[in-house]
Amino acid sequence: MLRVLFFVLSALLSMPLLAHDLWIERDSFIHTLAYGHERSAHEGAKRLEYKADTVKAAGCYDVAGREQPAERSKTAPVTLKGDCAASWFLVSSGYWSKTPYGSKNLPKNEAGAVIDSWLSVEAIKRIDQWGEALARPLTRDLELVPLVNPLNLKAGDKLRLRAYFQGKPAAQVTVAYFGKPRGITDADGTVNIRLQNPGFQLVQGSLEFPLNDGKADKAIHASNLQFEIR
């Protein structure tokens, strides 16, 4: 039992928490990808600029989980215009290398003396309407999927969710609530997270695995789930 507890605590403490957050703002049919510290407990500017080409994909889905036509902007902040029950963005800032002189946005074979290196990939999914199909993954990237309608929950309730990667349940995904680690997914990819406050909700998952492609030692995939409750 002590060994299991030690493993869980070690995994939580080693979670590669990001110093910023992604979230999606909605105004009627316009879904805008935002980036910064406004929605988190992290210190720093509320809004940060990003390049449009770091947004690698975006999707608009109905309650049946079917992708719907949506117009994506070509400049940042990137927007998606469509009638979406769920909206989704995939972002990658590429390869990063930690050096004795700080982190560089370069692969390890271009960064000089490297202590650690990784490929960063992050997704954000916002749910505004619910259908049973949304209890299944919409993409093949790392995705946090509610197993019940999260919009019906209240502060104090537990959200049961399952993490998926490449369309399959993913174990050992570290899950945080507003940046604070709360648990690790079990063998079938599930975890319970207690919702603490009404309004905006942000649940975050992180999965790390060796890459060894000559450009980075590992890949770090992050996935954010966003919704609102009463």
C-alpha positions in Angstrom: 0.0 0.0 0.0 2.8 2.4 0.9 4.5 1.6 -2.4 1.3 2.4 -4.3 0.9 5.7 -2.4 4.6 6.6 -3.1 4.1 5.9 -6.8 1.0 8.1 -7.0 2.6 11.0 -5.1 5.7 10.8 -7.2 3.7 10.9 -10.5 1.6 13.8 -9.3 4.7 15.8 -8.3 6.4 15.1 -11.6 3.4 16.2 -13.7 4.7 18.6 -16.4 2.3 21.4 -15.5 2.2 24.2 -18.0 2.8 27.7 -16.9 -0.2 28.9 -19.0 -3.6 27.7 -19.9 -5.6 27.3 -23.1 -9.3 27.9 -23.0 -12.1 28.6 -25.5 -14.3 31.7 -25.4 -17.7 31.6 -27.0 -19.8 34.4 -28.4 -22.8 33.0 -30.2 -21.3 30.9 -33.1 -17.8 32.2 -32.7 -15.4 30.0 -30.7 -12.1 31.8 -29.9 -8.9 30.1 -28.7 -7.4 32.0 -25.8 -4.0 31.6 -24.1 -2.6 33.0 -20.9 -3.1 33.0 -17.1 -6.6 34.5 -16.8 -8.3 31.2 -16.0 -5.6 29.7 -13.7 -3.9 30.3 -10.5 -0.6 30.9 -12.3 1.0 34.3 -12.1 1.6 36.3 -15.3 -0.2 38.2 -18.0 -3.8 37.4 -18.3 -3.6 37.1 -22.1 -0.6 36.0 -24.2 -0.2 36.2 -27.9 0.4 33.1 -30.0 1.1 32.4 -33.6 -1.7 31.1 -35.8 0.5 28.4 -37.2 0.8 26.7 -33.8 -2.8 25.7 -34.1 -2.5 22.5 -35.9 -6.2 21.5 -36.1 -9.7 22.5 -35.0 -13.1 20.9 -35.0 -16.8 21.6 -34.4 -19.0 18.7 -33.3 -22.7 18.2 -32.8 -24.4 16.3 -30.0 -24.1 13.1 -32.0 -20.3 13.5 -32.2 -20.3 14.3 -35.9 -17.9 16.9 -37.2 -19.8 20.0 -38.6 -18.7 22.5 -41.1 -17.0 25.5 -39.5 -15.0 28.4 -40.7 -11.5 28.8 -39.2 -9.7 32.1 -39.1 -6.2 32.4 -40.6 -4.9 34.8 -38.0 -4.5 34.8 -34.2 -6.4 34.7 -32.0 -7.7 31.7 -34.0 -11.5 31.4 -34.2 -13.9 28.7 -35.3 -17.3 29.8 -36.6 -20.0 27.1 -36.4 -22.9 25.6 -34.5 -20.9 23.5 -32.1 -22.1 21.4 -29.2 -18.3 20.8 -28.6 -15.4 22.7 -30.0 -11.8 21.6 -30.1 -8.4 23.0 -30.9 -5.0 21.2 -31.1 -1.9 23.3 -30.5 1.8 22.5 -30.7 4.7 24.9 -30.1 7.0 22.2 -31.4 10.3 21.0 -29.9 11.8 22.4 -26.7 15.2 21.9 -25.1 16.3 22.7 -21.6 19.9 24.0 -21.5 22.1 25.4 -18.8 21.1 28.8 -20.2 17.4 28.3 -20.2 14.8 26.6 -22.3 14.9 27.0 -26.1 12.1 26.4 -28.6 14.5 24.2 -30.6 15.0 20.4 -31.1 17.9 19.0 -29.1 20.1 18.6 -32.2 20.0 22.4 -32.7 20.1 23.6 -29.1 23.7 23.0 -28.1 24.3 21.6 -24.6 20.9 20.0 -23.6 19.8 18.7 -20.2 16.3 17.6 -21.3 14.2 17.9 -24.4 10.6 17.3 -25.4 7.9 17.7 -28.0 4.9 19.7 -26.8 1.3 19.0 -27.9 -1.8 20.4 -26.2 -5.5 20.1 -26.9 -8.5 22.0 -25.5 -12.1 20.8 -25.8 -15.2 22.9 -24.7 -18.6 21.2 -24.2 -21.7 23.5 -24.4 -24.4 20.9 -25.2 -24.5 17.2 -24.3 -25.3 14.0 -26.2 -24.4 10.4 -25.3 -22.0 10.4 -28.2 -19.8 12.9 -26.3 -19.1 10.2 -23.8 -16.7 8.8 -26.5 -13.6 10.5 -27.9 -13.9 12.8 -30.8 -10.3 12.7 -31.9 -7.3 10.4 -31.7 -5.2 12.9 -29.7 -5.1 12.8 -25.9 -8.6 13.6 -24.8 -10.5 13.8 -21.5 -14.0 12.4 -22.0 -16.8 12.8 -19.4 -18.7 9.5 -18.8 -21.8 11.5 -17.7 -23.3 14.8 -18.7 -21.0 17.3 -17.0 -23.4 20.2 -17.6 -25.8 18.6 -15.1 -23.3 18.5 -12.2 -23.1 21.0 -9.4 -20.3 22.2 -7.2 -19.3 19.4 -4.8 -20.2 16.7 -7.3 -17.7 14.2 -8.7 -17.0 14.1 -12.4 -16.1 10.7 -13.7 -14.1 10.8 -16.8 -11.9 8.6 -19.0 -8.7 9.6 -20.7 -8.2 8.4 -24.3 -5.1 8.4 -26.5 -5.1 7.2 -30.1 -8.7 6.2 -29.6 -7.9 3.8 -26.7 -8.4 4.3 -22.9 -5.1 5.7 -21.5 -3.8 4.7 -18.1 -1.3 6.7 -16.0 -2.6 10.1 -17.2 -2.1 12.7 -14.5 -5.3 14.8 -14.1 -5.4 18.2 -12.6 -8.2 20.6 -11.7 -7.3 24.3 -12.4 -3.6 23.3 -12.5 -3.6 21.3 -9.2 -3.0 17.5 -9.6 -6.0 15.5 -8.3 -5.4 11.9 -9.5 -4.0 9.5 -12.1 -6.2 7.4 -14.4 -6.4 3.7 -13.6 -6.0 0.7 -15.9 -9.1 1.5 -17.9 -8.3 5.2 -18.1 -10.8 6.5 -15.6 -10.5 8.9 -12.7 -12.9 10.9 -10.5 -12.5 14.7 -10.0 -14.5 16.7 -7.5 -15.8 20.0 -8.8 -15.3 22.7 -6.3 -17.0 25.8 -7.5 -19.9 26.7 -9.8 -19.3 28.4 -13.2 -16.2 27.8 -15.4 -14.5 24.4 -15.1 -11.1 23.4 -16.4 -9.8 19.8 -16.0 -6.3 19.1 -17.4 -4.6 15.8 -18.3 -1.0 15.1 -19.1 0.7 12.1 -20.7 4.5 11.7 -21.2 6.3 9.0 -23.1 9.7 8.4 -24.7 10.1 9.8 -28.2 13.7 9.2 -29.3 13.3 10.7 -32.8 16.6 12.4 -32.7 14.9 15.8 -31.9 13.6 15.1 -28.4 13.9 12.6 -25.6 10.1 12.5 -24.9 6.7 13.8 -26.0 4.4 15.6 -23.6 0.8 15.5 -24.6 -1.7 17.7 -22.6 -5.4 17.9 -22.9 -7.9 20.3 -21.4 -11.6 19.8 -20.8 -13.8 22.9 -20.4 -17.4 23.3 -19.5 -19.7 25.3 -17.1 -22.0 24.3 -14.3 -24.6 26.0 -12.1 
